[in-house]
Amino acid sequence: MWSGQPPGGGSGGNRAKVVAVAAATAVVAAVGVTGVLLLGGGKDDNAGGGSGNAKASASVSKRATASAPASDKPPGSKTERPTVQGWKVVVNPKRGTAFDVPSDWQVKSPGLLIGFEDSEVDYSDPKNWGKTVIVMGAPAVLKDNWCLSDDDKDGRVDNTALAAAGTKGAKGAKSTGEAALSQVDRWVYGGYTQPDTKSIVRDRTAKPYTTKSGVKGSIAWARSRNTPHKGECASDGKAIMFGFKNSAGDFVAWCLYGATGVKDELPDSTIMKILSTVRLHGDPTES
């Protein structure tokens, strides 16, 4: 469901909402029947940078990714074929990147941004619209409605996705390692632990990594252990980021986050296979 209305205040409990917005039109994709307008820096997938402890960008509930147009052949991918047989191509024209996902993933619109709200922010105040923990663009989502719940008993059912992946800008990064390491724990914090930070464990140094297409960069992982979150859909989470440069020489980062300790957990081996398909895709439309 699409909505232009801002959310009606703080989220129920301590779970943060996933927010989605069509970047080109600034139309909100509502989660349940709520959403948040990403204005100013929030509509840019460079947003969410900064220190890895995510102190300033606190809690976000993990209401699953809002519904958005899905397509096996999103705009910009007409000449792009998957490098893994039977998989789907995910293209981000803005960043000049592409990667593949298994056939059971939903490929969202290239113009869509998804990310996590800050659960400590009062979104009933328009001045706070656009304040998010972290966002990424041109996403693909695994099991959009993996878990449904109404923990705050407000009559709105929140849908939690099992996993999601996309690409974001890394403006301000001085190396591929910084592009990955400085933000990776924000995905775990935003989706799984807010407002707690003590349950998050992350890599202290980024590791060199080269994709099958020859893109060189750095990867970093973050995971939560025994998050204090409560609720029907609460779980621990994990995230990985791959920092690299696109054809314009700008630092960008491929991101993936997902639930852990659950029956359907996305295996690390599959995550690494998806990561191995990351590649450059023409000239980025924005730097």
C-alpha positions as CSV (number, residue, x, y, z in Angstrom):
1,M,0.0,0.0,0.0
2,W,1.2,3.5,-0.9
3,S,0.6,6.4,1.4
4,G,1.7,10.0,1.6
5,Q,1.0,10.3,5.3
6,P,3.7,10.5,8.0
7,P,3.5,8.0,10.9
8,G,1.4,8.9,13.9
9,G,4.3,9.0,16.4
10,G,6.6,6.5,18.0
11,S,6.4,2.8,17.2
12,G,4.9,0.3,19.6
13,G,7.2,-1.6,21.9
14,N,10.9,-1.4,21.0
15,R,10.6,-2.7,17.5
16,A,11.6,-0.3,14.7
17,K,9.8,0.1,11.5
18,V,11.3,-0.5,8.1
19,V,10.7,2.4,5.9
20,A,10.5,2.4,2.1
21,V,10.2,5.4,-0.3
22,A,10.2,5.8,-4.0
23,A,13.1,8.1,-4.3
24,A,12.1,9.6,-7.6
25,T,8.7,10.8,-6.4
26,A,9.1,10.9,-2.6
27,V,6.0,8.8,-2.2
28,V,6.0,6.7,0.9
29,A,5.5,2.9,0.7
30,A,3.6,2.2,3.9
31,V,4.4,-0.6,6.3
32,G,1.0,-1.9,7.2
33,V,-0.7,1.5,6.9
34,T,2.2,3.6,8.3
35,G,5.3,5.0,6.7
36,V,7.7,7.9,7.0
37,L,8.6,10.5,4.5
38,L,12.3,10.5,3.8
39,L,13.1,14.1,3.1
40,G,16.4,16.0,3.0
41,G,19.3,13.6,3.6
42,G,16.9,10.8,4.3
43,K,16.0,10.3,0.7
44,D,19.6,9.8,-0.2
45,D,21.1,6.4,0.3
46,N,24.3,8.1,1.4
47,A,22.4,8.7,4.6
48,G,23.2,6.5,7.6
49,G,26.9,7.1,7.5
50,G,28.9,7.9,10.6
51,S,30.3,6.0,13.5
52,G,29.6,2.3,13.7
53,N,28.1,2.5,17.2
54,A,25.0,4.0,15.8
55,K,24.5,6.1,19.0
56,A,23.0,9.1,17.2
57,S,20.7,7.1,15.0
58,A,19.0,5.0,17.6
59,S,16.3,2.5,17.5
60,V,14.2,1.3,14.6
61,S,11.5,-1.3,14.7
62,K,11.8,-4.0,12.1
63,R,8.4,-3.8,10.5
64,A,9.1,-5.6,7.3
65,T,9.7,-4.1,4.0
66,A,6.8,-2.3,2.6
67,S,5.1,-3.5,-0.6
68,A,6.6,-2.1,-3.7
69,P,6.7,-3.0,-7.4
70,A,8.6,-6.2,-8.0
71,S,10.1,-7.3,-11.3
72,D,12.4,-9.9,-12.6
73,K,13.6,-7.4,-15.1
74,P,13.7,-4.0,-13.5
75,P,14.4,-0.9,-15.6
76,G,18.0,-0.8,-16.6
77,S,18.5,-4.5,-16.7
78,K,17.4,-5.3,-20.2
79,T,20.9,-6.2,-21.4
80,E,22.0,-7.6,-18.0
81,R,21.8,-11.3,-17.5
82,P,22.3,-13.1,-14.3
83,T,25.7,-14.7,-13.8
84,V,24.1,-17.6,-11.9
85,Q,21.7,-19.7,-13.9
86,G,18.1,-19.3,-12.7
87,W,18.8,-16.3,-10.5
88,K,17.5,-12.7,-10.9
89,V,19.4,-9.6,-11.7
90,V,19.3,-6.6,-9.3
91,V,20.4,-3.3,-10.9
92,N,21.1,0.0,-9.3
93,P,21.5,2.6,-12.1
94,K,22.1,5.4,-9.7
95,R,25.2,3.7,-8.3
96,G,26.2,1.8,-11.5
97,T,26.1,-1.6,-9.8
98,A,24.4,-5.0,-10.2
99,F,24.2,-8.3,-8.4
100,D,22.2,-11.5,-8.6
101,V,19.8,-13.1,-6.1
102,P,18.1,-16.6,-6.0
103,S,14.8,-17.0,-7.8
104,D,12.7,-16.8,-4.6
105,W,13.7,-13.2,-3.9
106,Q,11.6,-10.2,-4.9
107,V,13.5,-7.6,-7.0
108,K,12.1,-4.2,-6.1
109,S,12.0,-1.1,-8.2
110,P,15.5,0.5,-8.8
111,G,14.1,3.8,-7.6
112,L,13.1,2.4,-4.2
113,L,15.0,3.1,-0.9
114,I,14.4,1.0,2.1
115,G,15.9,1.4,5.6
116,F,15.1,1.6,9.3
117,E,13.4,4.3,11.3
118,D,14.9,5.6,14.5
119,S,12.6,4.4,17.3
120,E,13.8,7.2,19.6
121,V,12.5,9.9,17.1
122,D,9.0,11.4,17.3
123,Y,7.9,11.2,13.6
124,S,4.7,13.1,14.4
125,D,6.9,16.2,14.2
126,P,7.6,17.0,10.5
127,K,11.0,18.3,11.5
128,N,12.0,14.7,12.1
129,W,10.9,13.3,8.8
130,G,13.9,11.8,7.1
131,K,15.8,10.8,10.2
132,T,16.7,7.2,9.8
133,V,19.3,4.7,11.0
134,I,20.4,3.6,7.6
135,V,18.9,3.2,4.1
136,M,19.9,1.5,0.8
137,G,18.6,1.6,-2.7
138,A,17.4,-0.7,-5.5
139,P,16.7,-3.6,-3.0
140,A,15.8,-7.2,-3.3
141,V,13.8,-8.9,-0.5
142,L,13.6,-12.5,0.6
143,K,10.1,-13.5,2.0
144,D,8.6,-10.0,2.4
145,N,5.9,-11.4,4.7
146,W,8.1,-13.9,6.6
147,C,6.6,-12.9,9.9
148,L,3.4,-11.0,10.7
149,S,2.6,-9.5,14.0
150,D,0.8,-6.7,15.9
151,D,3.0,-6.4,19.0
152,D,1.7,-2.9,19.9
153,K,-1.9,-4.0,19.5
154,D,-2.8,-1.0,17.4
155,G,-4.7,-3.0,14.9
156,R,-2.0,-2.7,12.2
157,V,-0.3,-5.9,11.2
158,D,3.5,-5.4,10.7
159,N,5.3,-7.6,8.2
160,T,8.9,-8.6,8.8
161,A,11.1,-9.7,5.9
162,L,13.5,-12.6,6.3
163,A,16.4,-10.7,4.5
164,A,17.1,-7.9,2.2
165,A,20.0,-6.7,0.0
166,G,20.8,-3.6,-1.9
167,T,23.4,-0.9,-2.6
168,K,24.1,2.5,-1.0
169,G,26.4,5.4,-1.4
170,A,29.4,5.7,1.0
171,K,30.0,9.4,0.7
172,G,32.8,10.5,3.0
173,A,34.5,7.1,3.1
174,K,38.2,7.2,2.6
175,S,38.7,3.5,1.8
176,T,36.7,0.5,0.8
177,G,37.3,-0.9,4.3
178,E,35.8,2.2,5.9
179,A,32.8,2.1,3.5
180,A,32.0,-1.4,4.8
181,L,33.1,-1.3,8.5
182,S,31.7,2.1,9.5
183,Q,28.1,1.2,8.8
184,V,27.6,-2.6,8.9
185,D,26.4,-2.8,12.5
186,R,23.8,-0.1,11.8
187,W,21.7,-2.7,9.9
188,V,21.8,-5.1,12.9
189,Y,21.0,-2.3,15.3
190,G,18.2,-0.8,13.1
191,G,16.5,-4.1,12.4
192,Y,17.1,-6.3,15.4
193,T,18.4,-4.7,18.6
194,Q,17.4,-1.1,19.0
195,P,17.8,0.5,21.4
196,D,20.4,-2.0,22.7
197,T,23.9,-1.9,21.3
198,K,25.6,-4.3,23.7
199,S,24.3,-7.4,21.9
200,I,26.0,-6.5,18.7
201,V,29.4,-8.0,17.7
202,R,31.1,-6.8,14.6
203,D,34.4,-7.2,12.7
204,R,37.1,-4.8,14.0
205,T,38.9,-4.8,10.7
206,A,37.5,-5.2,7.2
207,K,38.8,-8.0,5.0
208,P,39.9,-7.7,1.4
209,Y,37.5,-9.4,-1.1
210,T,37.2,-9.7,-4.8
211,T,34.0,-10.6,-6.6
212,K,33.9,-13.1,-9.6
213,S,33.8,-10.1,-12.0
214,G,37.0,-8.7,-10.5
215,V,35.6,-5.9,-8.4
216,K,38.0,-5.4,-5.5
217,G,37.0,-4.1,-2.1
218,S,36.5,-5.0,1.5
219,I,33.9,-6.8,3.5
220,A,32.8,-6.6,7.2
221,W,30.2,-8.6,9.2
222,A,28.1,-7.7,12.2
223,R,25.8,-10.0,14.3
224,S,23.7,-9.8,17.4
225,R,23.6,-12.3,20.2
226,N,20.8,-12.6,22.7
227,T,19.1,-9.3,21.7
228,P,16.7,-8.2,24.5
229,H,14.0,-7.5,21.9
230,K,10.6,-9.0,22.6
231,G,7.7,-9.8,20.3
232,E,6.4,-12.5,18.0
233,C,8.8,-11.6,15.2
234,A,11.8,-10.7,17.3
235,S,15.1,-12.4,16.5
236,D,18.8,-11.8,16.4
237,G,20.2,-10.5,13.1
238,K,23.3,-10.4,10.9
239,A,24.6,-8.1,8.2
240,I,27.4,-7.9,5.8
241,M,28.7,-4.9,3.7
242,F,31.0,-4.9,0.8
243,G,32.7,-1.5,0.2
244,F,34.1,-0.8,-3.3
245,K,34.4,1.8,-6.0
246,N,32.1,2.2,-9.0
247,S,33.2,3.2,-12.5
248,A,33.0,6.8,-11.5
249,G,35.5,6.2,-8.7
250,D,33.0,6.8,-6.0
251,F,32.8,4.7,-2.9
252,V,29.7,2.6,-2.7
253,A,28.6,-0.3,-0.5
254,W,26.6,-3.5,-1.2
255,C,24.5,-4.4,1.9
256,L,22.6,-7.5,3.1
257,Y,20.9,-8.1,6.4
258,G,18.8,-11.0,7.7
259,A,17.3,-12.7,10.7
260,T,19.4,-15.3,12.6
261,G,18.6,-18.2,14.9
262,V,15.4,-18.9,12.9
263,K,14.3,-22.0,11.0
264,D,14.5,-20.2,7.6
265,E,17.8,-18.3,8.3
266,L,19.6,-17.3,5.1
267,P,22.9,-19.3,5.2
268,D,26.2,-17.5,5.2
269,S,27.2,-19.7,2.2
270,T,24.3,-18.3,0.1
271,I,25.1,-14.8,1.2
272,M,28.7,-15.2,0.0
273,K,27.4,-16.6,-3.3
274,I,25.2,-13.5,-3.8
275,L,28.1,-11.2,-2.8
276,S,30.3,-13.0,-5.4
277,T,28.0,-11.7,-8.2
278,V,28.4,-8.0,-7.3
279,R,29.6,-6.2,-10.4
280,L,29.8,-2.8,-12.1
281,H,26.9,-1.9,-14.4
282,G,27.6,1.0,-16.8
283,D,28.1,4.6,-15.7
284,P,26.3,5.6,-12.5
285,T,23.6,8.2,-13.0
286,E,24.6,10.0,-9.8
287,S,27.8,10.5,-8.0
